[in-house]
Amino acid sequence: MSPELALLYELWDKFKSHLPKKDRVDLAEEMVRTFDEHIDISDAEAELNSFDSMMKAAIVSHFDLGYEDPDDDDDNWDY
């Protein structure tokens, strides 16, 4: 794990316990956006399983991991 991702992991681990569960996803998303704006966390996908489900969801959402747009499927034409 890169030092940048290790910092994100450690900060998230410390902060999440101080928030109500309903606010944790919002904080996770904000942390990922802030980290991505200021440091390189492009290898987050490789370390995805190191994070809990809320941070995983924030990383997947931010980097559009695993998302496929059904409108981009050229093999499914209706004639």
Order of alpha helices (4+ residues) and beta strands (2+ residues): alpha-alpha-alpha
